[in-house]
Amino acid sequence: MDEQDPKDEQVETTFRNGTVTTVGILLAFSLGFITHWAANPIPWRTYHLVAVLPILVGIALQMRALAMLLDIKSLQRRIFERANRIFIVGLIFTACGVGGAILLDFFDIAAKSALPGAA
């Protein structure tokens, strides 16, 4: 049989390079969001940790995936696929945190814009 061992399968470099670019861009957006949100004029409260923690975990996972993809070993299909899975999990964490941050800000603004004495 002339089939190659799946552990030895290689990923095409142009495909990997595109993935590295995508991961880098989305990581930059994640870092940009947390930076922008940190500079938000709405005061931080303890309950904001509900949104911040998933964002930070997601960013850490995205950074781990990028580091894995930048290593020459990521040309091996199993390592490339593992890095992609880590990145997707990081993206999901970040998206959940961003959604939570948006909801928290929305409710803060809505409470402040309510009738005086209603809050």
N, C-alpha and C positions, 0 to 999 in steps of 0.2 A: 504494500500500500504506500502511496506517495503522499498521504495526507500529513500536513505539518502539525506538530504538537501545538495546541492552543496557547500554551505558555510562551512559546517562541514566536507567535504571530506578531508582526510589527505593524504599527500604525503609520500611515503615510505622513511624512513630515509636514506637507502643506495643510493637511487636515488638522494635525496637532497644532500648528501655528495659528490657524483660525480659531481653534478652541481657546488657546492661550490669550488671544486678542479679546475674545468675547468675555472670558473670565476676568481679565484685567479691566475692561470697560465697566462691567457690572459691579465689580469690587469698588471701582472709583465712584460710581453712583451711590453705593451703599455708604462709603466713607463720607461722601458729600452730604448725604441726607443727615447722618448723625451729627456732622459738624454744623449744618444749617439749623437743625432742631436744637442743638445745644445753645445756639445763639438766639433762640426764640425769646421774645420779650415776656412770654407767659412764665411766671415763676415755677420752678421745679418743685414737685411734691414727691413724697415717698411712693405714692401709687404710680408714678411715672416709670418706676423700675419694672413694672409689668411689661412695658414696651421696650425699655432700654436693654434689658437682659437678653431677650431673643435677638435683638439687632446685633448686640456685641458678640453673642455666640455665633450668629450667622456670619458676621464679618470674619471672625477667627477661622471658621470652617472654609470660607471662600479664600482666605489667605493661605491656609494649608493646601487647598486644592491648587492654587496658583503655584506655590512652591513645588508641589509634586509635578505639575505639568512642565515647569521650567527645567527640571532634572532630565538628563539625557535618558534615564531609565524609563521615562514616560512614553518612549517609543514602543515599549512592550505593551501589547493590547491589555493585559490584565491590570497593569498599573495605570494606564490611561483611563480605563473604565472605572477603576476605583476612585481616581481623582475626580472624574465626572460625577460619580455618585455623591462624593463628599461635597462638591460644589453645589449640586442640586439641593442637598439637605441644608446647606448654608443659605442658599437662596430662599428656601421655604421659611427658615427661621427669620431671616431678615424681612421677608415680605409680611410675615405675621406681626413682627414687631413694628414695622412701618404702619400697617393697618391699625394696630393698637394705638400708636402715637397719634395718628390722624383722628381716631375716635376720641381719645383723651382731650386733644386740643379742641375738637368740635364741641364736646360737652363743657369744657372750661369756658369757651367763648359764648356758648348758648346760656350758661348760667350767669355770666356777667352781663349779658344783654337782656336778661329777663327784667320784668318790672321791679322797681326799687322795693326792697323789703321782701321779695318773693324767695330769695335764696337763703 
